[in-house]
Amino acid sequence: MKVDMHIHTTYSPDGTVDPIEVLKIAKKRGFTAVAITDHNEIKGAIKAKKTGIIEVIIGEEVSTNSGHVLAYNIDCHIPKGLSVGETIDKIHDCGGIAVIAHPYRFWSGVGEKEVIHNIEKLDGIEIFNSRCKKSSNAKAKRLWEENNERNILYTAGSDAHFYYEIGRAGLIYEYDVFESIRKGKAKVFGISRSRKGTLKYVKKAVGEWIGRGFKRI
């Protein structure tokens, strides 16, 4: 079974695919589950989960004051703009799992120091993101390995914002997604961002950043 752990929909300000269409595309590409992780929003994930097309993990990519944190299996919305530590606490209050997203991304990664600072209460690290360079994914995996004595979780996802990105990365799992991860039985797969993709991504990211008045999502 396959799951893409990081997908955006039209409920994200930069997403382009309706939640229902995301599920249809993912199913056609052989996925049994997806995590809908819109920026600071859970309405799209809730809408998708009600359909029953494939399994949906209700998630949110939360904008902290220093970068992005992924929230999984939450039952309430997590506010943006808090510190990483405060955000993790809020995620836990909502019954969720707190995972650092793409820690080494220039625009929106929290950075290694924040990960280490919050390692005692953090649940996991995203070790593969298809919108990140190969070197950034390698560093994220190494960061997870260096802190694996705490048995923290690992995740992987496409970070899809467009239909053609859905399923570019994820996990192959045996039964329950998070139980498979906890037991080390979830296998990471995916393709990292190419050099051409980097140029396209930087152009898009800078344009959107300027359009937002030099503010991060």
Steps between C-alpha positions, in 0.01 A plus 500: 500500500616855428447836670603853402544681832507861377242636253344845454160580351310813400454563872866611503566849358744350249318168437331429166317165532161446665514252792269250330706513182815437707351173624392390153847568358674327792276194469567479126874510576474205736482674837291361783535807721603866499555768760336831408724764659380841389670815626340596832170337406321166552171554315629340179618191689166466677315534168720232341469256790120498476510357146652159584678486162825403673626539855562863597723615785377838622804723511616860493828666408528758774698820453695564820702815555807322364375247243254220428384214722274220378209394718343157444184336638380825655141562605522881510666787314851609605559879495798644313765739625598319819847372587593147396469379858161664550380357169604148602308541826189615311524201267518264795204678660305421182593132530750521216851407395755782450754457221755757380450567128801530265733629776770628264284691250617863474155659483305302753713245684536552876868409485713251688531705820123517548471125445766427763352757740158330483615139456367384837136564408518470122338190347681482168689648206407506131806331351396512134313777321472492122518879480840500674843448349670164541758653736230650726318167520827325584565746783145457631542123507834535677343731759235236567764224526706704746199532728351158449586381850171668595319288239355809333293445188595567138270607219524563127278679252473682173404841645277513191340829401419393141330187365815366336692509831260273690672175593857603419606387847359312794514179697427136424337356811358166611190582706429812711720785373636628831529156657707392199725804543542440873610143433738605221297314240416801280730541200574845357475557124510805276690735274675815622477840330712524185725792403238612250235459764704713740512789255123474448435472872718801592335716233154401626592537869656845455203620293251383762713646781499841332126469436440436872689818590820311593318282751526123532188282479 
